[in-house]
Amino acid sequence: MKKFLFILGIALGLTQTTQAQVGCDMMSLIVNVSDTDMVKLYHPGHYLTWPQNENVIVWEITDMQGNLIAEDTIINNSGFLFYHNTPLTDTMNVFALLTNDSAGVACVIYDQLYWKVTEVIPGSFIGRWEFVYGNVGGNLGMDETEASTASVYPNPSNDIINISLDKGELLKIELYSMTGRLLFKQYLNSSTYTLNIGDYPSGSYLVRVFNQNNDVTNTKILKK
């Protein structure tokens, strides 16, 4: 089973933030089961990162307008089941952050789901939700999601983090701990934002910066 997942990770590719025991780029989400209004996702990173009981996966599903469809933080489990009412003609954004403090792991996945219709025999069709970039070649990694570049500085910082875009305006800022906990979320309509991290303990954090098109930049920061 582990050999199969290793080969699958190479074939589908993924985003790497920090090196996991087998590499973040060896992980890729899979749609286990789906129906028109239901999707069950599988994260192989849970079985590829040890100790497994310290694996924390933050899941977030949004529509193309940035509206939240489902979210959860799951510990020591590889699956995420959610229900939705997204039209079959639309796509859904999937964000998954796997962290494991003992392993020193922080792996980010960002991809999209679409309703794939297959003709099994002439005139007979079946449909299921599938990943856009896991099935047509290539992957939606951090660099490829950055339609506009976000500046996050100074890094490291004792307290103040300045956030700005090279073009367009900010839609949303999110701050995560490396255990996968959402610490801060702010919706915006401005080109710059000042984030105060002075009250947080020293350590590493993940900042997610969204522009008005819901494109996202993921940046790991260090609080002194």
C-alpha positions in Angstrom: 0.0 0.0 0.0 2.8 2.4 0.9 4.6 1.7 -2.4 1.4 2.4 -4.3 0.9 5.8 -2.5 4.5 6.7 -3.2 4.2 6.0 -6.9 0.8 7.9 -6.9 2.4 10.9 -5.3 5.1 11.1 -8.0 2.4 10.8 -10.7 0.1 13.5 -9.4 2.6 15.9 -7.8 2.0 18.3 -4.9 3.1 21.5 -3.1 6.1 21.4 -0.8 6.4 23.7 2.1 8.6 21.7 4.5 10.2 18.4 4.0 8.2 15.5 5.3 9.7 12.0 6.0 8.9 11.0 2.4 8.6 14.6 1.1 5.5 16.7 0.8 5.8 16.4 -3.0 5.0 12.7 -2.6 1.5 13.4 -1.3 -1.6 14.1 -3.3 -5.3 14.2 -2.4 -7.6 11.5 -3.8 -11.4 11.5 -4.1 -12.4 8.3 -2.4 -16.2 8.6 -2.8 -18.4 11.2 -4.3 -22.0 11.9 -5.3 -23.7 15.1 -6.7 -23.9 16.6 -3.1 -21.2 14.7 -1.3 -17.4 14.2 -1.4 -15.1 12.1 0.7 -11.4 13.1 0.3 -8.4 11.0 1.3 -5.0 12.5 2.3 -2.1 9.9 2.0 0.1 12.1 4.0 -1.4 10.7 7.2 0.0 7.3 6.4 3.3 8.7 5.2 4.1 10.9 8.2 5.0 9.6 11.7 3.9 9.6 14.5 0.5 9.3 13.0 -1.3 10.3 16.2 0.2 13.8 15.9 -1.0 14.4 12.3 -3.3 17.4 12.1 -5.1 18.2 8.8 -6.9 21.4 8.4 -9.4 21.2 5.5 -11.2 24.1 3.9 -13.6 23.9 0.9 -14.7 27.1 -0.8 -16.6 28.0 -4.0 -15.2 30.2 -6.7 -16.5 33.3 -5.0 -14.6 32.5 -1.8 -17.7 31.4 0.1 -17.0 28.7 2.7 -18.6 25.3 1.8 -17.0 23.1 4.5 -14.1 23.2 7.0 -12.8 20.9 9.7 -9.6 20.2 11.6 -9.0 16.4 11.8 -6.5 14.7 14.0 -5.0 11.2 13.4 -7.3 10.5 10.4 -6.8 10.6 6.6 -10.4 11.2 5.5 -12.6 14.2 5.2 -16.3 13.9 4.3 -18.4 16.9 3.4 -21.8 17.7 1.9 -22.6 20.7 -0.3 -25.0 22.2 -2.8 -22.5 23.3 -5.4 -23.9 23.2 -9.0 -22.3 20.5 -11.1 -21.3 23.2 -13.6 -19.1 24.9 -10.9 -15.8 24.0 -9.3 -14.7 23.9 -5.7 -11.4 25.0 -4.1 -9.8 22.6 -1.8 -7.2 23.6 0.8 -5.5 21.0 3.0 -2.7 21.8 5.5 -1.0 18.7 7.1 1.2 19.5 10.2 3.1 17.2 12.5 5.2 19.0 15.2 7.3 16.0 16.1 8.1 15.3 12.4 8.6 19.0 11.6 6.1 18.8 8.8 3.9 21.4 7.3 2.6 20.4 3.9 0.1 22.5 1.9 -2.2 21.3 -0.9 -4.3 23.6 -2.9 -6.4 22.2 -5.8 -9.9 22.3 -7.3 -12.7 19.8 -7.7 -14.9 19.6 -10.8 -17.8 17.3 -11.9 -16.3 14.8 -14.4 -18.7 13.0 -16.7 -17.5 9.8 -18.4 -19.3 7.8 -21.1 -18.9 4.2 -20.0 -20.7 2.8 -22.9 -22.2 4.6 -25.9 -25.1 6.7 -24.6 -24.5 5.8 -20.9 -22.8 8.3 -18.7 -21.6 8.4 -15.1 -20.3 11.4 -13.1 -18.1 12.1 -10.1 -16.1 14.9 -8.5 -12.4 14.8 -9.5 -9.4 17.0 -9.0 -8.7 19.4 -11.8 -4.9 19.3 -11.6 -4.6 15.7 -10.4 -6.3 14.4 -13.5 -5.3 16.6 -16.4 -1.5 16.8 -15.7 0.4 19.3 -13.5 -0.5 20.5 -10.1 -1.7 23.7 -8.5 1.2 24.4 -6.2 2.0 27.6 -4.3 3.8 29.4 -7.0 1.1 28.6 -9.6 -1.7 30.0 -7.4 0.0 33.4 -7.1 -1.8 35.4 -9.9 -0.7 38.5 -7.9 2.4 38.3 -5.7 2.0 39.1 -2.0 4.7 40.8 0.0 4.8 39.6 3.7 7.5 41.4 5.7 9.5 41.7 7.8 10.1 37.9 8.2 11.1 37.0 11.0 9.3 39.6 13.1 8.7 40.3 16.8 5.2 41.8 16.3 4.2 43.6 13.1 3.8 41.9 9.7 3.1 44.1 6.7 1.1 42.5 3.9 0.5 43.9 0.4 -0.1 42.9 -3.2 1.9 43.9 -6.2 -1.5 44.4 -8.0 -5.1 44.4 -7.0 -6.6 44.4 -3.5 -6.7 42.0 -0.6 -9.8 39.9 0.0 -8.8 37.9 3.1 -5.9 37.2 5.5 -5.7 34.0 7.5 -3.1 33.0 10.1 -2.5 29.4 11.0 -0.4 27.8 13.7 1.8 24.9 12.5 -0.5 22.5 14.4 -3.1 23.5 11.9 -5.3 25.8 14.1 -6.8 28.9 12.5 -5.7 31.7 14.7 -6.9 34.8 12.8 -9.1 35.6 9.8 -9.9 39.0 8.4 -11.9 40.0 5.3 -10.6 43.1 3.6 -11.1 45.5 0.7 -7.7 47.2 0.7 -4.3 46.9 -0.9 -2.3 46.6 2.3 -2.8 45.2 5.8 -0.8 45.3 9.1 -1.0 42.0 11.0 0.0 42.1 14.7 1.5 38.8 15.9 2.9 40.2 19.1 0.6 38.3 21.3 1.5 34.9 19.8 4.3 32.6 21.1 7.6 32.5 19.3 7.6 29.9 16.5 6.5 29.3 12.9 3.1 30.2 11.4 1.4 30.1 8.0 -0.1 33.2 6.5 -2.6 32.8 3.7 -3.2 35.9 1.6 -6.2 36.1 -0.8 -6.8 38.6 -3.6 -10.2 39.7 -4.9 -10.1 36.8 -7.5 -9.6 34.4 -4.6 -6.1 33.5 -5.7 -4.0 32.6 -2.7 -0.4 33.1 -1.6 0.9 30.8 1.2 3.8 32.2 3.3 5.5 30.6 6.3 6.6 33.3 8.8 8.7 33.2 11.9 7.7 34.9 15.2 10.9 35.8 17.2 
